[in-house]
Amino acid sequence: MDKAPDTKEQESVSADGDPDREPRSKAVYYPDESMPFARTIPEQYERFAQIREDICLDYGYNTARAYWGDLDDLFYWAIERGKDPLGLSAKDITQYIALLRRRKYSENTIRRRMVVINKIMTHLTQSTGDLQED
């Protein structure tokens, strides 16, 4: 019992399958939740992080991962330009989309990013509406 219960082991063989060669050591794979995958967000942007998480929780793994990456890219794009990621104007969004086109992103990727931008703006609108009703 020298291995952690959450890890999976897989025996490796030589790269070319030659039985005379010594196989590589056993590879240990860790659970996905133990692997770092996201950059940390500065404390003053915790609201953005919370909204991003709220949006991603509603979707399956692959969609959530894509949306997370899209929002992460938008966040750092805004920060690099000295803009508040939750206060982007229509002009800012147009500039961001133009950048994606210059980077030669596919139209499907651009469309997905526009969808997630709309989701964050809708979330902001709903949350400010909730605050005004209280």
Residue frames relative to the residue before (quaternion, step in Angstrom):
aa qw qx qy qz dx dy dz
M 1.0000 0.0000 0.0000 0.0000 0.00 0.00 0.00
D 0.3012 0.7765 -0.5055 0.2256 3.57 0.78 0.95
K 0.6653 0.4578 -0.3336 0.4863 3.61 1.17 0.12
A 0.5656 -0.5923 0.4531 0.3521 3.54 -1.21 0.57
P 0.5616 -0.6396 0.3999 0.3400 3.62 -0.98 0.71
D 0.6826 0.5081 -0.2977 0.4327 3.63 1.10 -0.52
T 0.6246 0.5643 -0.3505 0.4106 3.60 1.16 -0.30
K 0.2629 -0.7290 0.6090 0.1691 3.53 -1.26 0.52
E 0.2040 -0.7715 0.5880 0.1320 3.56 -0.99 0.78
Q 0.0655 -0.7735 0.6296 0.0311 3.52 -1.15 0.68
E 0.3712 -0.7193 0.5417 0.2268 3.55 -0.82 1.00
S 0.2406 -0.7626 0.5847 0.1366 3.54 -0.97 0.88
V 0.2145 -0.7337 0.6273 0.1488 3.53 -1.21 0.57
S 0.6781 -0.4516 0.3388 0.4705 3.55 -1.22 0.12
A 0.6540 -0.5641 0.3419 0.3703 3.55 -1.11 0.70
D 0.7628 0.3511 -0.2077 0.5017 3.60 0.97 -0.75
G 0.5390 -0.6563 0.3848 0.3615 3.60 1.28 0.13
D 0.3941 0.7292 -0.4691 0.3048 3.60 1.25 0.23
P 0.3708 -0.7611 0.4833 0.2228 3.63 -0.58 1.10
D 0.6155 0.5632 -0.3525 0.4239 3.62 1.19 -0.40
R 0.6315 0.5184 -0.3339 0.4700 3.54 1.18 -0.47
E 0.5132 -0.6328 0.4873 0.3143 3.49 -1.18 0.63
P 0.4212 -0.7049 0.4979 0.2790 3.62 -0.79 0.92
R 0.5743 -0.5672 0.4639 0.3650 3.52 -1.28 0.46
S 0.6365 -0.5249 0.3884 0.4104 3.55 -1.23 0.30
K 0.6497 -0.5099 0.3895 0.4076 3.54 -1.29 0.30
A 0.3095 -0.7318 0.5786 0.1840 3.54 -1.03 0.83
V 0.2038 -0.7662 0.5990 0.1120 3.57 -1.00 0.81
Y 0.1490 -0.7839 0.6001 0.0558 3.57 -0.80 1.05
Y 0.2717 -0.7740 0.5564 0.1322 3.54 -0.86 1.01
P 0.6161 -0.5495 0.4062 0.3919 3.58 -1.18 0.48
D 0.6371 -0.5694 0.3709 0.3638 3.55 -1.12 0.71
E 0.6749 0.5200 -0.3144 0.4186 3.60 0.93 -0.84
S 0.6461 0.5151 -0.3216 0.4624 3.61 1.24 -0.26
M 0.6291 0.5504 -0.3270 0.4409 3.58 1.26 -0.21
P 0.3978 -0.7019 0.5243 0.2723 3.61 -0.81 0.88
F 0.0041 0.8276 -0.5604 0.0305 3.59 -0.84 0.91
A 0.7649 0.3273 -0.1831 0.5237 3.59 1.14 -0.28
R 0.4688 -0.6382 0.5260 0.3103 3.52 -1.14 0.66
T 0.4784 -0.6509 0.4944 0.3210 3.56 -1.13 0.52
I 0.3425 -0.7275 0.5657 0.1826 3.52 -1.15 0.74
P 0.5420 -0.6204 0.4475 0.3479 3.60 -0.95 0.82
E 0.6552 -0.5819 0.3323 0.3488 3.54 -1.10 0.80
Q 0.6497 0.5381 -0.3377 0.4174 3.61 0.99 -0.73
Y 0.7061 0.4227 -0.2599 0.5052 3.60 1.26 -0.23
E 0.2285 0.8060 -0.5135 0.1857 3.59 1.15 0.58
R 0.6072 0.5574 -0.3660 0.4321 3.61 1.02 -0.67
F 0.6273 0.5216 -0.3307 0.4745 3.58 1.00 -0.81
A 0.6549 0.5186 -0.3088 0.4548 3.58 0.92 -0.93
Q 0.6603 0.5050 -0.3064 0.4637 3.59 0.97 -0.83
I 0.6547 0.4962 -0.3143 0.4758 3.59 0.94 -0.85
R 0.6282 0.5338 -0.3339 0.4571 3.59 0.97 -0.85
E 0.6707 0.4933 -0.2969 0.4677 3.56 0.93 -0.88
D 0.6279 0.5367 -0.3311 0.4561 3.60 0.99 -0.82
I 0.6584 0.5040 -0.3069 0.4672 3.58 0.96 -0.85
C 0.7181 0.4762 -0.2609 0.4354 3.59 0.81 -0.98
L 0.5853 0.6072 -0.3715 0.3883 3.60 1.12 -0.54
D 0.6527 0.5493 -0.3115 0.4186 3.59 1.14 -0.52
Y 0.7272 0.4365 -0.2149 0.4843 3.60 1.24 -0.18
G 0.6184 -0.5295 0.4351 0.3847 3.52 -1.35 0.28
Y 0.7582 -0.4334 0.2544 0.4155 3.53 -1.33 0.32
N 0.7228 0.4547 -0.2742 0.4422 3.61 0.67 -1.03
T 0.6589 0.4888 -0.3090 0.4811 3.57 0.96 -0.82
A 0.6505 0.5127 -0.3142 0.4639 3.58 0.93 -0.88
R 0.6467 0.5159 -0.3208 0.4612 3.59 0.96 -0.82
A 0.6559 0.4959 -0.3110 0.4767 3.60 0.98 -0.82
Y 0.6629 0.4950 -0.3074 0.4701 3.60 0.91 -0.90
W 0.6175 0.5432 -0.3427 0.4540 3.59 1.00 -0.84
G 0.6788 0.4901 -0.2864 0.4659 3.58 0.86 -0.95
D 0.6346 0.5302 -0.3245 0.4592 3.57 1.02 -0.80
L 0.6922 0.4638 -0.2759 0.4792 3.57 0.90 -0.93
D 0.6033 0.5485 -0.3452 0.4648 3.57 1.11 -0.67
D 0.6573 0.5058 -0.3018 0.4702 3.58 0.94 -0.89
L 0.6494 0.5092 -0.3060 0.4748 3.58 0.96 -0.90
F 0.6333 0.5480 -0.3239 0.4401 3.58 0.96 -0.92
Y 0.7352 0.4196 -0.2470 0.4716 3.59 0.70 -1.05
W 0.5638 0.5626 -0.3842 0.4669 3.60 1.16 -0.50
A 0.6845 0.4810 -0.2832 0.4689 3.60 0.87 -0.97
I 0.6571 0.5185 -0.3137 0.4483 3.60 0.89 -0.91
E 0.6494 0.5276 -0.3193 0.4449 3.60 0.94 -0.86
R 0.7273 0.3997 -0.2270 0.5096 3.57 1.17 -0.56
G 0.5307 -0.6697 0.3844 0.3494 3.58 1.28 0.23
K 0.5171 0.6314 -0.4160 0.4012 3.58 1.17 0.56
D 0.4864 -0.6214 0.5220 0.3237 3.54 -1.23 0.51
P 0.4284 -0.7324 0.4579 0.2654 3.64 -0.59 1.04
L 0.6945 0.4364 -0.2838 0.4967 3.60 1.17 -0.40
G 0.7208 0.4084 -0.2445 0.5039 3.60 1.26 -0.05
L 0.2748 0.7881 -0.5104 0.2070 3.58 1.10 0.62
S 0.3703 -0.7215 0.5444 0.2143 3.55 -1.03 0.84
A 0.6856 -0.4478 0.3635 0.4442 3.56 -1.31 0.11
K 0.6245 0.5347 -0.3313 0.4630 3.59 1.06 -0.73
D 0.6350 0.5261 -0.3251 0.4630 3.59 1.00 -0.82
I 0.6537 0.5071 -0.3067 0.4706 3.58 0.93 -0.91
T 0.6354 0.5226 -0.3237 0.4673 3.60 0.99 -0.82
Q 0.6500 0.5044 -0.3139 0.4738 3.60 0.98 -0.79
Y 0.6389 0.5230 -0.3217 0.4634 3.57 1.01 -0.80
I 0.6604 0.4950 -0.3041 0.4758 3.60 0.92 -0.89
A 0.6279 0.5275 -0.3321 0.4660 3.60 1.03 -0.77
L 0.6245 0.5305 -0.3323 0.4670 3.59 1.05 -0.75
L 0.6414 0.5199 -0.3255 0.4608 3.58 0.96 -0.83
R 0.6548 0.4994 -0.3117 0.4740 3.58 1.01 -0.78
R 0.6371 0.5118 -0.3312 0.4717 3.61 1.03 -0.72
R 0.6584 0.4896 -0.2962 0.4889 3.56 1.14 -0.65
K 0.4227 -0.7380 0.4226 0.3131 3.58 1.37 -0.03
Y 0.2180 0.7556 -0.5740 0.2281 3.57 0.97 0.87
S 0.5395 -0.6147 0.4557 0.3515 3.59 -1.09 0.62
E 0.6170 -0.5575 0.4035 0.3816 3.56 -1.20 0.51
N 0.6091 0.5477 -0.3582 0.4479 3.61 1.09 -0.61
T 0.6482 0.4995 -0.3155 0.4803 3.58 1.00 -0.79
I 0.6494 0.5072 -0.3167 0.4699 3.58 0.94 -0.86
R 0.6449 0.5170 -0.3186 0.4640 3.58 0.96 -0.85
R 0.6461 0.5100 -0.3222 0.4675 3.61 0.96 -0.84
R 0.6563 0.5027 -0.3144 0.4667 3.59 0.97 -0.81
M 0.6287 0.5163 -0.3378 0.4734 3.58 1.05 -0.68
V 0.6183 0.5381 -0.3404 0.4608 3.58 1.06 -0.75
V 0.7015 0.4574 -0.2855 0.4660 3.59 0.82 -0.94
I 0.5958 0.5319 -0.3660 0.4776 3.62 1.11 -0.56
N 0.6472 0.5039 -0.3195 0.4745 3.59 0.98 -0.81
K 0.6313 0.5330 -0.3356 0.4524 3.59 1.04 -0.74
I 0.6710 0.4757 -0.3132 0.4748 3.60 0.91 -0.81
M 0.6477 0.5032 -0.3269 0.4696 3.62 0.99 -0.72
T 0.6317 0.5147 -0.3262 0.4792 3.59 1.05 -0.76
H 0.6355 0.5275 -0.3217 0.4630 3.57 0.99 -0.84
L 0.6501 0.5086 -0.3124 0.4702 3.58 0.99 -0.85
T 0.6521 0.5180 -0.3112 0.4579 3.58 0.95 -0.90
Q 0.6733 0.4910 -0.2941 0.4682 3.58 0.94 -0.90
S 0.6800 0.4869 -0.3083 0.4532 3.59 0.92 -0.82
T 0.6563 0.4684 -0.3326 0.4891 3.63 1.02 -0.62
G 0.6014 0.5483 -0.3518 0.4625 3.60 1.14 -0.57
D 0.6405 0.5222 -0.3107 0.4696 3.55 1.07 -0.81
L 0.6545 0.5116 -0.3131 0.4602 3.58 1.03 -0.79
Q 0.6620 0.5123 -0.3155 0.4469 3.59 1.01 -0.77
E 0.6423 0.5301 -0.3307 0.4440 3.60 1.10 -0.62
D 0.6394 0.5585 -0.3271 0.4151 3.62 1.10 -0.65
